[in-house]
Amino acid sequence: MLNSRSALFLGCLFALLYAFPMSAQPGNVPKTTLFPVPAPSVSISSLSEHAVTAFAGLNIGSGLDPAFVIISNQSSEPIVAISARWTFVYSDGKERTFKQWCDTFLAGHKPVLLPNSYLLLGPNTSVVDSPVVATVENILRWEKGILPALSNLSEVRVKIDGILFEQGRFYGEATSYVADINARVAAAQTVAGIAKAGLANGQQPADIIVGLTTLASNYSTTDAEGKWVKRFIDSLSAQRPGYFQGLVTALDQIHLSAPIDVQPTGN
C-alpha cells in the first residue's frame, strides 16, 4: 500500500536543483516576491500576510517563513495539480532553484485543493487546511534539505508555473508537467489493467510481475510512459504479501476526469 509519507504529501512530487554549496552563516530577512497565479480565482500570499486560514499565526522560524506561501482556491472547481518554483537570490547575485509538483496522480484521485480551501506550500511541504499536520516540528523535518540554502538570502521569488483543474483546464507555462501527468496516468492505467486481469484469473503477484516486466522491456529508455510503467512495477514488486492488491487498486484510481486542455496565455 502507499506509505504514510505519500499520503501525507497528497502525491506530491518534488525535485531539488542544486546550483552550488552554501554557507551556514545567518543573513538578513530576505525580500519576498510572489508572482500572480496564472489561473482565475486562485491567489497566492505570503505566510506572514495571511491571517484568515487554519495556518494563521504559524511561525516556522529557522529562516523558513519567507519560503512559504498560501494558495487560495476561490473557484468552484477542485484543483488537482500545482507546479511551483522557488528562486533563492543571494547577496552575491547567485541564484538557486527549487521546484515542486504537487498533484493527485500518485496517491489516487483526491483533489489537491477543494473550492474555498487553502494550501500551505513550501519547497518540500504541501498541507491543506490542517494545522495539526502543519506543525513546526513536521515542517522543519520536511524542509531539512533546504535549511543550508537559507543563509545570505536577499530575495525569495515564488512562482506558480501551472494549475490543473479537475475538469481538465490547465493554466500556466509548465507544459512538461502536463506531459508528465499524461504519462503517469497512462502508465498507471496500463499496469493496473494488466494486474487486475491477472488477479481475476487467479495469477499470483509474482507471476503478474513477470508479465509486467516483459511489457516494460518493450518501451524505449526515453519513453516517458515507459519510465512510469517501470516505476510502478518496482513499487508493486516491493509490496509485502497482502499489500499487492491495495496498490493495484490505488493505481487504478489514478485517472483524469477529462483530457487536459492547456488554456491560451491570458485566459
PyMOL commands that set and color helices and strands:
alter all, ss='L'
color gray80, all
select helices_A, chain A and resi 4-8+65-67+136-142+144-150+175-200+205-216+224-237+244-252
alter helices_A, ss='H'
color red, helices_A
select strands_A, chain A and resi 13-17+31-34+42-46+69-73+79-90+95-103+117-122+125-128+153-165+169-172+261-262
alter strands_A, ss='S'
color yellow, strands_A
deselect
rebuild
show_as cartoon
